[in-house]
Each structure stands twice: as structure tokens, then as C-alpha cells.
Amino acid sequence: MADRITANLPSRDFAATSAFYGRLGFAEAYRDGGWMILNRGPLVLEFFPHPELDRFSSWFSACIRVDDPDALLAEWQGAGLSSGEGAIPRLTGFFKPGAAPRMFALVDPDGSLLRVIDNRDTGEAHVG
């Protein structure tokens, strides 16, 4: 297996988190009482239990970088999520903050923010 890093996010309820992400094409790869891993091809999200989490003040986030965000957004829009500002969960359309790459955002039912970033957009300065 190649080296990798995965997002580690809170879940108030593993069953509810799994069901939500299942609507977005993720499947459970592992679950016990203290950990859950969801996969969607090469995309991996890992969750830890946090039943007392206040989803409206959550600051947890992750970036998902993909080669075809247009197709992913179109697919996820089929899940019927709200696009209303402040709604939890919600799915935005595309935006481009300053020189950053083009992206859209997903806020999950626990208030975690996932920025879905276009790999094809080279607007971001690279350090190396």
C-alpha cells in the first residue's frame, strides 16, 4: 500500500454517519465501538465517536482533492442536500476563494466541513 493520509472526523452516531455518507457513495470498510472507516474508491474518511459534539460549533474539517469535481458535485447533488447557508448538513456549489483552487463544500450532519478541491486548478501556489 502506498503512503497516505486520511481525514479523521468526529461522529455523534456511527450509524447515522454511515447512512449519510452512504448516500454519497461511501461504504463501511471497518467499524467497532471506537472507530469507523468509510471508503469511496480511493477516498477514505475515518471517524471517532464524539456523542457530545455540538454540530453548530464544530471546527473539524478536511480537504478532498479530486480530478473531476464537476462529476462528484453533480452526483452528490442527487442526494437532495440543502444548499442554504447555515443549514446542517449542506452542499454548496463551486467557489474560488482568491488564488486558491476552485472548490465546493460539504458540511456533514456533525458540522464537519469537507472542501472538495479541483486537482486540475493550479491557482494555488506550490511550495517545494
C-alpha positions as CSV (number, residue, x, y, z in Angstrom):
1,M,0.0,0.0,0.0
2,A,1.3,3.5,-0.8
3,D,1.8,6.1,1.9
4,R,-1.3,8.1,2.5
5,I,-3.1,10.3,5.0
6,T,-6.8,10.2,5.7
7,A,-9.2,12.6,7.4
8,N,-10.1,11.9,11.0
9,L,-13.5,13.4,11.8
10,P,-16.0,13.2,14.7
11,S,-19.3,11.3,14.6
12,R,-22.1,11.7,17.1
13,D,-23.6,8.4,15.9
14,F,-21.7,5.9,13.7
15,A,-24.9,4.5,12.2
16,A,-26.2,8.0,11.2
17,T,-22.8,9.0,9.9
18,S,-22.6,5.8,7.8
19,A,-26.1,6.3,6.4
20,F,-25.4,9.9,5.5
21,Y,-22.1,9.1,3.7
22,G,-23.7,6.0,2.1
23,R,-26.0,8.4,0.2
24,L,-22.8,10.0,-1.2
25,G,-21.3,6.7,-2.3
26,F,-19.2,5.7,0.7
27,A,-19.2,2.2,2.1
28,E,-18.1,1.0,5.5
29,A,-14.7,-0.7,5.4
30,Y,-14.5,-1.1,9.2
31,R,-16.5,-0.3,12.3
32,D,-16.2,-1.1,16.0
33,G,-17.2,0.9,19.1
34,G,-14.3,3.3,18.8
35,W,-13.6,3.7,15.1
36,M,-15.2,3.7,11.7
37,I,-13.7,3.8,8.3
38,L,-15.7,4.7,5.1
39,N,-14.3,4.3,1.6
40,R,-15.4,5.6,-1.8
41,G,-12.7,4.2,-4.1
42,P,-9.5,6.0,-3.1
43,L,-11.3,8.5,-0.9
44,V,-11.1,7.5,2.8
45,L,-12.8,9.1,5.8
46,E,-12.2,7.9,9.3
47,F,-14.4,8.7,12.3
48,F,-14.1,8.6,16.0
49,P,-17.0,8.7,18.5
50,H,-17.9,12.2,19.8
51,P,-21.5,11.9,21.0
52,E,-21.5,15.2,22.9
53,L,-20.3,17.2,19.8
54,D,-22.2,20.5,19.2
55,R,-22.5,20.4,15.4
56,F,-23.2,24.1,15.2
57,S,-19.8,25.0,16.8
58,S,-17.7,22.2,15.2
59,W,-14.5,23.3,13.7
60,F,-13.5,19.9,12.2
61,S,-12.6,19.9,8.5
62,A,-10.8,18.0,5.8
63,C,-9.8,18.6,2.1
64,I,-10.7,16.1,-0.6
65,R,-8.8,16.6,-3.8
66,V,-10.3,15.1,-6.9
67,D,-9.6,15.2,-10.7
68,D,-13.3,15.6,-11.6
69,P,-15.1,17.7,-9.0
70,D,-17.8,18.6,-11.5
71,A,-18.9,14.9,-11.8
72,L,-18.7,14.5,-8.0
73,L,-20.8,17.6,-7.3
74,A,-23.4,16.5,-9.8
75,E,-23.6,13.1,-8.2
76,W,-23.8,14.5,-4.6
77,Q,-26.5,17.0,-5.7
78,G,-28.7,14.0,-6.3
79,A,-28.6,13.3,-2.6
80,G,-31.1,16.2,-2.0
81,L,-28.9,18.1,0.5
82,S,-29.8,21.7,1.3
83,S,-27.7,24.4,-0.2
84,G,-28.9,27.0,2.3
85,E,-26.3,29.0,4.2
86,G,-26.2,27.7,7.8
87,A,-28.0,24.5,7.0
88,I,-26.5,21.3,8.5
89,P,-26.0,19.2,6.5
90,R,-25.5,21.2,3.3
91,L,-23.8,21.2,0.0
92,T,-22.5,24.3,-1.8
93,G,-21.9,25.0,-5.4
94,F,-18.4,25.9,-6.8
95,F,-16.5,28.8,-5.4
96,K,-12.9,30.1,-5.8
97,P,-11.5,31.9,-2.8
98,G,-8.8,34.3,-4.0
99,A,-5.9,32.4,-5.6
100,A,-7.0,29.1,-4.2
101,P,-8.2,26.3,-6.5
102,R,-11.8,26.0,-7.5
103,M,-13.8,24.0,-4.9
104,F,-17.2,23.2,-3.4
105,A,-18.0,22.3,0.1
106,L,-20.0,19.7,2.1
107,V,-21.0,20.1,5.7
108,D,-21.9,16.8,7.2
109,P,-24.6,16.2,9.9
110,D,-22.0,16.6,12.6
111,G,-20.9,20.0,11.3
112,S,-17.6,18.8,9.8
113,L,-16.6,20.8,6.7
114,L,-15.2,18.9,3.7
115,R,-13.7,21.1,1.0
116,V,-13.7,19.3,-2.4
117,I,-10.8,20.8,-4.3
118,D,-10.2,20.6,-8.1
119,N,-6.9,19.0,-8.8
120,R,-6.9,20.5,-12.3
121,D,-6.9,24.1,-11.0
122,T,-3.3,25.3,-10.5
123,G,-4.4,28.6,-8.9
124,E,-2.7,27.6,-5.6
125,A,1.0,28.5,-5.2
126,H,3.1,25.4,-4.6
127,V,6.0,25.4,-2.2
128,G,8.7,22.9,-2.9
